[in-house]
Amino acid sequence: MSAPSTTFDVIIIGAGISGINTAYRVQTTFPSASYTILEARNGIGGTWDLFRYPGIRSDSDLYTFGFPWRPWEGKKVIANGEAIRDYIRESAAITGIDQHIECGHKLCSADWSSEQQAWRLGVDADGEKKVLWGRFVVLSTGYYDYTQALPSEVPGIERFGGEVVHPQFWPEKLDYEGKKVVVIGSGATAVTLLPVLAEKAARVTMLQRSPGYIVSVPSVDQSAQWLGRFLPAWLTYSIIRLKYLVLPQIFFKFCRQFPNAARKLMRKGTIEQLPKNVPHDPNFEPKYNPWEQRLCITPDGAFFKSLHTGKSDVVTGVIDKVTETGINLKSGRSLDADIIITATGLKIQVAGGTHISVDSKRVDLTEKFLWHNVMLQDLPNMATVIGYTNASWTLGADAAALHICRLLQYMDTNKITSAVPRMEDPSSVKTVPLLNLNSTYVERGKGAMPKAGDKAPWKPRSTFFGDMWEARFGNLSNGLQFSKVSV
């Protein structure tokens, strides 16, 4: 087996926000390096190209969710999906990254050849089988399955006579005007959908088994508008970005350190926004503490304002069964519905379900630990990009990309052909959760994720500033085995 002369230096899998950011870091760090991006879908944008449900938006501020090398210039801090998709595509075009993207190219298999010191990638290019070679592979595929939603555990859903929709695969021509809609779920998607659907639907009910925390945030940052009147744009951006890097982390730490105080604070804020006919308990009294699951945000309090219109409501209860015309709850209450939306989470998956092997021996990624949350144990020259769950995804993605590029520089300088994370004594490392949340879909998907440990360099992500320091200045040799092989 021989690698062709067209072997790429770097192959990036996925043209979403992580893949585009990684490509930018690669091409600016190594201007002469050859790289390509393989995108299974026929468009750029990843999550933001896939999800098209009404009202889809970010649940993080765009000052930190946007690329640090191309500041977000939109007025709104919380942007809609179309604006984010356009921003990603424009960023790729402006930097020339779009010329390196191969859409409709799905990675099916990846086999490391120790002889060639390169990865042999099996690719499905719109039905045509291709083979590509890459010296280093970066998996920017996110952590969920793009082709299959998390199965909904709704008894009798098959009996329903109306339409059943999962937000991940929203029908383009779904007509909900004048219809009775029930949204099953209490997460970010359900909170986003309710006020938007209520504008046209006859009634929208968010049915939840247990409630979550919902926080109102301004869609436009007035401090940014004020500073922009006196300071240059770059300085205004830097100050506001620092604000969003620091304050949310302080609030996160506050919630974790003082959960009772955080609960009281959030309870007070919620009660102030609820209409008098909507009780706080049990609909807005979560069983868990703030930030044990991700907080849901609602720009300008749109969710609560919708409740005031009388066209939407929240019901907390357990489903007994779905009938042809609606949902019966175990409490005895019935909800009529023309459309049921199952906003019950994502199906966790890493590497896009790719068959990965080393010298033709298959590797089970779920049995492997992550080195600095970047490289997969026992896999040479392969990195994965995973962002934060308690901050903007892009922050973690950029820390990973910078870590990868620094490693590539080290390997290039020292003529190293491969770097492999190795764990000398697995028995000394205790497994800890990779994602620091206990959301239902995260709990159900734990067995589909790589592992994290309680000791460096196998620990999960902590804070942006700590991860950035590690990416720029941390010890590269701890936990890595380097090889120099003539090929």
Rosetta blueprint (number, residue, H / E / L):
1 M L
2 S L
3 A L
4 P L
5 S L
6 T L
7 T L
8 F E
9 D E
10 V E
11 I E
12 I E
13 I E
14 G L
15 A L
16 G L
17 I H
18 S H
19 G H
20 I H
21 N H
22 T H
23 A H
24 Y H
25 R H
26 V H
27 Q H
28 T H
29 T H
30 F L
31 P L
32 S L
33 A L
34 S L
35 Y E
36 T E
37 I E
38 L E
39 E E
40 A L
41 R L
42 N L
43 G L
44 I L
45 G L
46 G L
47 T H
48 W H
49 D H
50 L H
51 F L
52 R L
53 Y L
54 P L
55 G L
56 I L
57 R E
58 S L
59 D L
60 S L
61 D L
62 L H
63 Y H
64 T H
65 F H
66 G L
67 F L
68 P L
69 W L
70 R L
71 P L
72 W L
73 E L
74 G L
75 K L
76 K E
77 V L
78 I L
79 A L
80 N E
81 G H
82 E H
83 A H
84 I H
85 R H
86 D H
87 Y H
88 I H
89 R H
90 E H
91 S H
92 A H
93 A H
94 I H
95 T L
96 G L
97 I H
98 D H
99 Q H
100 H H
101 I E
102 E E
103 C E
104 G L
105 H E
106 K E
107 L E
108 C E
109 S E
110 A E
111 D E
112 W E
113 S E
114 S L
115 E L
116 Q L
117 Q L
118 A E
119 W E
120 R E
121 L E
122 G E
123 V E
124 D E
125 A E
126 D L
127 G L
128 E E
129 K E
130 K E
131 V E
132 L E
133 W E
134 G E
135 R E
136 F E
137 V E
138 V E
139 L E
140 S L
141 T L
142 G L
143 Y L
144 Y E
145 D L
146 Y L
147 T L
148 Q L
149 A L
150 L L
151 P L
152 S L
153 E L
154 V L
155 P L
156 G L
157 I H
158 E H
159 R H
160 F L
161 G L
162 G L
163 E E
164 V E
165 V E
166 H L
167 P H
168 Q H
169 F H
170 W L
171 P L
172 E L
173 K L
174 L L
175 D L
176 Y L
177 E L
178 G L
179 K L
180 K E
181 V E
182 V E
183 V E
184 I E
185 G L
186 S L
187 G L
188 A H
189 T H
190 A H
191 V H
192 T H
193 L H
194 L H
195 P H
196 V H
197 L H
198 A L
199 E L
200 K L
201 A L
202 A L
203 R E
204 V E
205 T E
206 M E
207 L E
208 Q E
209 R L
210 S L
211 P L
212 G L
213 Y L
214 I E
215 V E
216 S E
217 V E
218 P L
219 S L
220 V E
221 D L
222 Q H
223 S H
224 A H
225 Q H
226 W H
227 L H
228 G L
229 R L
230 F L
231 L L
232 P L
233 A H
234 W H
235 L H
236 T H
237 Y H
238 S H
239 I H
240 I H
241 R H
242 L H
243 K H
244 Y H
245 L H
246 V H
247 L H
248 P H
249 Q H
250 I H
251 F H
252 F H
253 K H
254 F H
255 C H
256 R H
257 Q H
258 F L
259 P H
260 N H
261 A H
262 A H
263 R H
264 K H
265 L H
266 M H
267 R H
268 K H
269 G H
270 T H
271 I H
272 E H
273 Q H
274 L L
275 P L
276 K L
277 N L
278 V L
279 P L
280 H L
281 D L
282 P L
283 N L
284 F L
285 E L
286 P L
287 K L
288 Y L
289 N L
290 P L
291 W L
292 E L
293 Q L
294 R L
295 L L
296 C E
297 I E
298 T E
299 P E
300 D L
301 G L
302 A H
303 F H
304 F H
305 K H
306 S H
307 L H
308 H H
309 T L
310 G L
311 K L
312 S E
313 D E
314 V E
315 V E
316 T E
317 G L
318 V L
319 I E
320 D E
321 K E
322 V E
323 T L
324 E L
325 T L
326 G E
327 I E
328 N E
329 L E
330 K L
331 S L
332 G L
333 R L
334 S E
335 L E
336 D E
337 A L
338 D L
339 I E
340 I E
341 I E
342 T E
343 A L
344 T L
345 G L
346 L L
347 K L
348 I E
349 Q L
350 V L
351 A H
352 G H
353 G H
354 T L
355 H E
356 I E
357 S E
358 V E
359 D L
360 S L
361 K E
362 R E
363 V L
364 D L
365 L H
366 T H
367 E H
368 K L
369 F E
370 L E
371 W E
372 H L
373 N L
374 V L
375 M E
376 L E
377 Q L
378 D L
379 L L
380 P L
381 N L
382 M E
383 A E
384 T E
385 V L
386 I L
387 G L
388 Y L
389 T L
390 N L
391 A L
392 S L
393 W H
394 T H
395 L H
396 G H
397 A H
398 D H
399 A H
400 A H
401 A H
402 L H
403 H H
404 I H
405 C H
406 R H
407 L H
408 L H
409 Q H
410 Y H
411 M H
412 D H
413 T H
414 N L
415 K L
416 I L
417 T L
418 S E
419 A E
420 V E
421 P E
422 R L
423 M L
424 E L
425 D L
426 P H
427 S H
428 S H
429 V L
430 K L
431 T E
432 V E
433 P L
434 L L
435 L L
436 N L
437 L L
438 N L
439 S L
440 T H
441 Y H
442 V H
443 E H
444 R H
445 G L
446 K H
447 G H
448 A H
449 M L
450 P L
451 K E
452 A E
453 G E
454 D L
455 K L
456 A L
457 P L
458 W L
459 K L
460 P L
461 R L
462 S L
463 T L
464 F H
465 F H
466 G H
467 D H
468 M H
469 W H
470 E H
471 A H
472 R H
473 F H
474 G L
475 N L
476 L L
477 S L
478 N L
479 G L
480 L E
481 Q E
482 F E
483 S E
484 K L
485 V L
486 S L
487 V L
